[in-house]
Amino acid sequence: MPHRPAPAPLDLAAVEALARRAHAAQKDKAGRPYTEHLAAVAEGVRARGGTEAQIAAAWLHDAVEDGAVTEEWLAAAALPRETKDIVLAVTKRPGETPEAYAARILATPGALTVKAADLAHNADPARAAVLDPDTRDRLRRKYARMGELLGLDGFAV
């Protein structure tokens, strides 16, 4: 049987296009297209000096958690191991404690940069301003607690 070469890794444009398709019908808590959040997190990773693998993970950071792709798809995808590891590290699991989630992020090279960019965008006052006060306060506390567990000062990395 002839040997088939491994598929070429997906470039950032292909990862972005895939993420945009996978999340196309999704809205965020404020009713905005979810892809705006993905783009902001990817830009946040880029601004923090992230690698291409980290930026790709930023585009895909919620894909498994939101059911846009499966873990099996991710495992078989033509992506760098670092990207796959980061996506799995930042994927919150049902019933998982914030402490266990933070520990996994901290133990995975590159994941903290992606999560920091995610938290920064989630906690953006302009985004939070359109939420009802109870939701805004609940999320503010949630994001502050995660920032504390990750050792982030004001979510900056």
N, C-alpha and C positions, 0 to 999 in steps of 0.2 A: 504494500500500500504506500503510495507516495506521501512524503512528509509535506504537510501544508504549513506555510509560515504563519506565525501568530498575526492576527489583524493589527494594523497600525493603531497606535493609541489615539483616542479621540482628542482633537485639539480643543482649545478653549471655546472657539466659536461653535463647534459641534456640541460641546457640553452645555453651553448656554442655550442653544436651539432646543436640545433635548429637554432641558429643565423648563424652558418656556412652554413647550408642548405639554409636558407632563402636568404642569400646574395651571394650564390655560383657563380652566373653568373655575379656579379657586379664587376666593376673595379673602382679605384679611379681616380682622375684627372690626375695622373701621369701614369695611365695604369696598376697599380699594383692590385692584388686581394684585393677587399675591406675588406675581412676578416682579412687581416694584420692590418688594422686600428682598427677593433673591438678588436683584441687581444691586440694591443698596449694600447687602452683606458682601457680595463679591467686590464691590468698590471699596468697602471698608477693609477687607483683607488686603486688597492691592495697596491702599493707602498706608497700611501697617507694614508694608514691605513683604507681603506674603509671596510665596512661590506659586508657579502655575498650578501645581498639584493642590495647594491650599485654595486658590481661587476657584478651581474646578469643584473642590469640595464645598465651597461656599454656595455655588450654584445648585448643588445637590443636597445641601445640608438638611433639608426637611423632606426629601423625596421618599425615603423609606418610612419615616415616622408618619407621613401623611398618606401613605399607600400609593404614591404616584409610581413607584417602582418597588420591586421585591428585593429582599436580601439576595436571593438567587440571581436575579438580574444583575445586581451590583457586583456579585462575585464573578460573574462571567463577562462583565463589561470590559472593553478595551481601555482601561483606566490604570494609572499608576497605583501600585499597592498603597502608597501614602494617601492618595485621594480616598480610596476605599476605606482604609483604616479610620481616617478622619470622619467620613460620613457615618460610619458605624459608631464611632465614639460620641458624636453629638446627637445620635438618635436616642431620644428618651424612650425608655421601655415602660409598658404599663406596670403600675405599682412600684416603680423604682423610686427610692428615696433621693432627694436632692443631693445628699452626701455621696451616695454611690455614683450618681450621675457625674458629679463634679470630679470625683476621684478618677473615673474612667477618662474624662476629658484631660485631666492633668497628666495621666499616664500615657497619653497618646501623642507622640511628636506632631506638632503642627495644629492640633485640635484647639488649643487655647486661643490662637489667633482667630480662627473661624468663629468660635463661640463668643469671643469678645466683640467681634464685628456684629454678630447676631444680636447680642444683648444691647449694644449701643444703638442699633436701629430700633429694636423693640422698645427701648426706654426713651426714644426721642420725644421730647415734650410736644413737638408739633403733631406727631402721630397720636400721642396719648390724649391730646386736647379734644379730639373729636369723640372720644369714648365717654360713656356715662360715668359719673363720679365713682360709683362702687367698683366698676370694672377697672377704671384707671387706677384706683388705690390698691386693689388686689394685685394687679399686674406690677405696679411700682414696687410693692413689697416683695413679690416673687423675684423680680429681676435684681433687686438690691441684695436679696439673700443669696442668689446664685453668684452675683459678683463678689460677694464676701467669701463664699466657699471657694471660689476660684482665685482669690487673692488679687482681684482687680480693684484698682483705686479709681472709682468713677468710671469703670468699664474701659479705661484706656490701657492699651498694651504697648 
